[in-house]
Amino acid sequence: MINAWSSGEYDAIYFGVEFDSFDPARNGDFWSSSGSFHVWNPGQAKPATTWEGQIDELMMRQATSLDITERRRLLVDAERVLAEHVPALYFAAPKVILATSARVRGVTPSVLAPYILWNADTLSVTGPPAR
């Protein structure tokens, strides 16, 4: 499958992708048309389409902005361009179930690893263990 993908010899590939961050700037290889994990039109030296160039520009601006509101707006714009051209289909997000003690507060599981510790600064433990 990897050989077919890297050579462009396929009509469609069902492939699981797992990102390590909620920050899209850390996933530039996916978004950038010249990225090593750009799953549509792989191996490009420059954008193959005008809309890929738009995504490249939006994501470069998104990755370098210090304004969180602007970063969100730029990501939404890039996602909108991606949705208009549908080069990749998203089928599902994983369902994550975690067991914790009833004493642990602030638990909000994430679909990205580490599933429970991504918000470690908000976790707390109450009272002594039950006997």
Secondary structure, 3 states (H helix, E strand, C coil): CHHHHHHCCCCCCCCCCCCCCCCHHHHHHHHCCCCCCCCCCCCCCCCCCHHHHHHHHHHHHHHHCCCHHHHHHHHHHHHHHHHHHCCCCCCCCCCCCCCCCCCEECCCCCCCCCCCHHHHHHCEECCCCCC
